[in-house]
Amino acid sequence: MSTQAWDEARVRELHDALVSLYEPVDRVAEHGADPTAEPGEGVRQLVTTILSQNVADANTSRATEALFGRYDDFAAIEAAAHDELVETIRVAGLANQKAARIQRALGAIREETGGAYSLAFLDAMATDDAKAWLTGIKGVGPKTASVVLNFHFGKPTMAVDTHVERVSRRFGLVPESASNQAAHDALDEVVPDELIYPLHVLLIRHGRECCSARGADCDNAVCAAYCDCEFCL
């Protein structure tokens, strides 16, 4: 792990180095100009992110298609028999837990809004308050909350998945012993707000293409400059 201290300037240098290795991240191309325009889209993002917990993207897509293909709206999902919902999303893995989390989340949203399935109220909240509201739902952790707040609302919250966490530890962006919550807090503090989304995307790409968990390919300018993991030595 790199021992050099990280500050905003060094994070910007890392971002630029990753852009040079890959390409700039176009947020609008990936998420549209105004993802908050549709009231239910934030809720769909939350439900889909719960489905994605600890499972491959392909199975998340299958489970999402099955879920929204079977039920007409969020009210029907919340009201569905638990066993039926479990079978519907089984391909996502941990289906029993995820079904309960989805129904709890939908119930919390409905109660907060007085009957609407919309997360628009989070947009007006301070980032920390919005994150606290989401993580107050059992089964919604810091990563799931950060995905919704950053991807949907553009709030400065870094979603720390397995790739981001691994690369961040190897580069010394977060302490080796930090918990996942501490990793979220550390990255939110050091990464400039406008770089949180693009750096998230770039760290994931680097983790997939070069800085993998095993047999990492460290023959690149970014690893040479920032990493001294076992594969770089």
C-alpha positions as CSV (number, residue, x, y, z in Angstrom):
1,M,0.0,0.0,0.0
2,S,1.3,3.5,-0.9
3,T,2.2,5.5,2.2
4,Q,2.2,9.0,0.5
5,A,-0.5,11.2,1.9
6,W,-3.5,11.9,-0.3
7,D,-5.0,15.4,-0.8
8,E,-7.2,17.0,-3.4
9,A,-4.4,17.8,-5.7
10,R,-3.1,14.2,-5.7
11,V,-6.6,12.8,-6.3
12,R,-6.9,15.1,-9.3
13,E,-3.6,13.8,-10.6
14,L,-4.8,10.2,-10.1
15,H,-8.0,11.0,-12.0
16,D,-6.1,12.5,-14.9
17,A,-3.7,9.5,-15.0
18,L,-6.7,7.1,-15.2
19,V,-8.3,9.2,-17.9
20,S,-5.0,9.0,-19.9
21,L,-5.0,5.2,-19.4
22,Y,-8.7,4.7,-20.3
23,E,-10.9,7.6,-21.4
24,P,-12.9,10.5,-19.9
25,V,-16.2,9.5,-18.2
26,D,-19.3,11.0,-19.7
27,R,-22.0,11.0,-17.0
28,V,-24.7,12.3,-19.3
29,A,-24.2,9.5,-21.8
30,E,-24.5,6.9,-19.1
31,H,-27.4,8.4,-17.0
32,G,-29.1,11.0,-19.1
33,A,-29.3,14.7,-18.7
34,D,-31.8,14.8,-15.8
35,P,-32.4,11.4,-14.2
36,T,-34.6,13.0,-11.5
37,A,-37.2,14.0,-14.1
38,E,-39.2,10.8,-13.6
39,P,-40.4,10.6,-10.0
40,G,-40.2,6.8,-9.7
41,E,-36.7,6.4,-11.2
42,G,-35.0,6.9,-7.9
43,V,-37.1,4.2,-6.3
44,R,-36.3,1.9,-9.3
45,Q,-32.6,2.7,-8.8
46,L,-32.8,1.7,-5.1
47,V,-34.7,-1.5,-5.8
48,T,-32.2,-2.5,-8.6
49,T,-29.2,-1.7,-6.4
50,I,-30.6,-3.9,-3.6
51,L,-31.0,-6.7,-6.2
52,S,-27.3,-6.1,-7.3
53,Q,-25.9,-6.7,-3.8
54,N,-23.3,-9.5,-4.0
55,V,-24.3,-10.8,-7.4
56,A,-23.0,-10.5,-11.0
57,D,-24.4,-7.8,-13.3
58,A,-26.0,-10.4,-15.6
59,N,-28.1,-11.9,-12.8
60,T,-29.1,-8.4,-11.6
61,S,-30.4,-7.7,-15.0
62,R,-32.4,-11.0,-15.1
63,A,-33.9,-10.4,-11.7
64,T,-34.8,-6.8,-12.5
65,E,-36.5,-7.8,-15.7
66,A,-38.4,-10.6,-13.9
67,L,-39.4,-8.2,-11.1
68,F,-40.8,-5.4,-13.2
69,G,-42.2,-7.8,-15.7
70,R,-44.3,-9.6,-13.1
71,Y,-45.6,-6.6,-11.1
72,D,-47.3,-3.5,-12.5
73,D,-46.0,-1.0,-10.0
74,F,-44.2,-0.5,-6.7
75,A,-47.4,-0.9,-4.8
76,A,-47.8,-4.4,-6.2
77,I,-44.2,-5.3,-5.3
78,E,-44.7,-4.1,-1.7
79,A,-48.0,-5.9,-1.4
80,A,-46.7,-9.2,-3.0
81,A,-46.6,-12.4,-0.9
82,H,-43.1,-12.7,0.4
83,D,-42.6,-16.3,-1.0
84,E,-43.9,-15.2,-4.4
85,L,-41.5,-12.2,-4.5
86,V,-38.6,-14.5,-3.4
87,E,-39.2,-16.8,-6.3
88,T,-39.5,-13.9,-8.7
89,I,-36.0,-12.5,-7.9
90,R,-34.3,-15.8,-7.0
91,V,-31.7,-15.5,-9.8
92,A,-30.3,-12.5,-7.9
93,G,-29.2,-14.7,-5.0
94,L,-29.9,-14.1,-1.3
95,A,-33.5,-13.8,-2.5
96,N,-35.1,-14.1,0.9
97,Q,-33.1,-11.2,2.3
98,K,-33.4,-9.1,-0.8
99,A,-37.2,-9.5,-1.0
100,A,-37.5,-8.4,2.6
101,R,-35.2,-5.4,2.0
102,I,-37.1,-4.3,-1.1
103,Q,-40.5,-4.4,0.7
104,R,-39.1,-2.6,3.7
105,A,-37.6,0.1,1.5
106,L,-40.9,0.6,-0.4
107,G,-42.8,0.7,2.8
108,A,-40.5,3.3,4.3
109,I,-40.7,5.5,1.1
110,R,-44.5,5.3,1.1
111,E,-44.8,6.2,4.8
112,E,-42.3,9.1,4.3
113,T,-44.2,10.6,1.4
114,G,-47.7,9.9,2.6
115,G,-48.4,7.4,-0.1
116,A,-46.2,8.1,-3.1
117,Y,-43.3,5.9,-4.3
118,S,-40.8,8.7,-4.9
119,L,-37.5,9.6,-3.5
120,A,-37.7,13.2,-4.7
121,F,-37.7,14.4,-1.1
122,L,-34.0,13.3,-0.8
123,D,-33.0,15.8,-3.4
124,A,-33.7,18.7,-1.0
125,M,-31.8,17.1,1.9
126,A,-28.2,17.7,2.8
127,T,-26.1,14.7,1.6
128,D,-25.4,13.4,5.0
129,D,-29.1,13.6,6.0
130,A,-30.1,11.8,2.8
131,K,-27.6,9.1,3.3
132,A,-28.7,8.7,6.9
133,W,-32.4,8.3,5.8
134,L,-31.5,5.6,3.3
135,T,-29.2,3.7,5.6
136,G,-31.9,3.8,8.3
137,I,-33.7,1.2,6.2
138,K,-32.5,-2.3,7.4
139,G,-30.5,-3.8,4.6
140,V,-29.6,-0.6,2.9
141,G,-25.9,0.0,3.5
142,P,-23.5,2.8,2.6
143,K,-22.8,1.4,-0.9
144,T,-26.4,1.1,-1.8
145,A,-27.2,4.5,-0.5
146,S,-24.3,6.1,-2.2
147,V,-25.2,4.5,-5.6
148,V,-28.7,6.0,-5.4
149,L,-27.6,9.4,-4.1
150,N,-24.7,9.8,-6.6
151,F,-26.0,8.1,-9.7
152,H,-29.6,9.4,-9.4
153,F,-29.3,12.7,-7.6
154,G,-25.7,13.7,-8.3
155,K,-24.9,14.1,-4.6
156,P,-21.2,13.7,-3.7
157,T,-21.2,10.2,-2.3
158,M,-18.6,7.6,-3.5
159,A,-20.1,4.1,-3.9
160,V,-17.4,1.7,-2.7
161,D,-17.8,-1.6,-4.4
162,T,-15.3,-4.5,-4.3
163,H,-13.2,-3.0,-7.1
164,V,-13.1,0.6,-5.7
165,E,-12.3,-0.7,-2.2
166,R,-9.5,-3.0,-3.4
167,V,-7.8,-0.4,-5.7
168,S,-8.2,2.3,-3.0
169,R,-6.5,0.2,-0.4
170,R,-3.6,-0.7,-2.7
171,F,-3.2,3.0,-3.7
172,G,-3.4,4.1,0.0
173,L,-6.5,6.2,-0.6
174,V,-8.0,4.4,2.4
175,P,-6.2,2.6,5.3
176,E,-5.7,-1.1,4.8
177,S,-7.6,-1.9,8.0
178,A,-10.5,0.4,7.3
179,S,-14.0,-1.0,7.4
180,N,-16.3,-0.5,4.3
181,Q,-18.1,2.3,6.1
182,A,-14.7,3.9,6.9
183,A,-13.7,3.5,3.3
184,H,-16.8,5.4,2.2
185,D,-16.1,8.2,4.7
186,A,-12.5,8.5,3.7
187,L,-13.2,8.7,0.0
188,D,-16.1,11.1,0.4
189,E,-13.7,13.4,2.4
190,V,-10.7,13.3,0.1
191,V,-12.2,13.2,-3.4
192,P,-13.4,16.5,-4.8
193,D,-17.2,16.5,-5.3
194,E,-17.1,16.8,-9.1
195,L,-14.7,13.9,-9.4
196,I,-16.6,11.4,-7.3
197,Y,-18.6,9.9,-10.1
198,P,-15.9,9.8,-12.8
199,L,-13.3,8.5,-10.3
200,H,-15.8,5.8,-9.2
201,V,-16.2,4.6,-12.8
202,L,-12.4,4.8,-13.5
203,L,-11.4,2.9,-10.3
204,I,-13.9,0.1,-11.2
205,R,-12.5,-0.1,-14.7
206,H,-8.9,-0.2,-13.4
207,G,-9.9,-2.9,-10.8
208,R,-11.5,-5.0,-13.5
209,E,-8.8,-4.6,-16.3
210,C,-5.6,-4.2,-14.4
211,C,-5.7,-4.2,-10.6
212,S,-7.6,-7.5,-10.1
213,A,-7.7,-9.4,-6.9
214,R,-5.4,-12.2,-8.2
215,G,-2.8,-12.0,-10.9
216,A,-3.0,-8.2,-11.3
217,D,-1.5,-6.7,-14.4
218,C,0.6,-3.9,-13.0
219,D,2.4,-3.0,-16.2
220,N,0.8,0.3,-16.7
221,A,1.5,4.0,-15.8
222,V,-1.1,4.3,-13.1
223,C,0.1,1.3,-11.0
224,A,3.7,2.4,-11.5
225,A,2.9,5.8,-10.1
226,Y,0.4,4.9,-7.3
227,C,0.6,1.3,-6.3
228,D,3.1,-0.9,-4.5
229,C,0.9,-4.0,-4.0
230,E,2.4,-7.5,-4.0
231,F,1.9,-7.8,-7.8
232,C,3.8,-4.5,-8.4
233,L,6.9,-5.4,-6.3
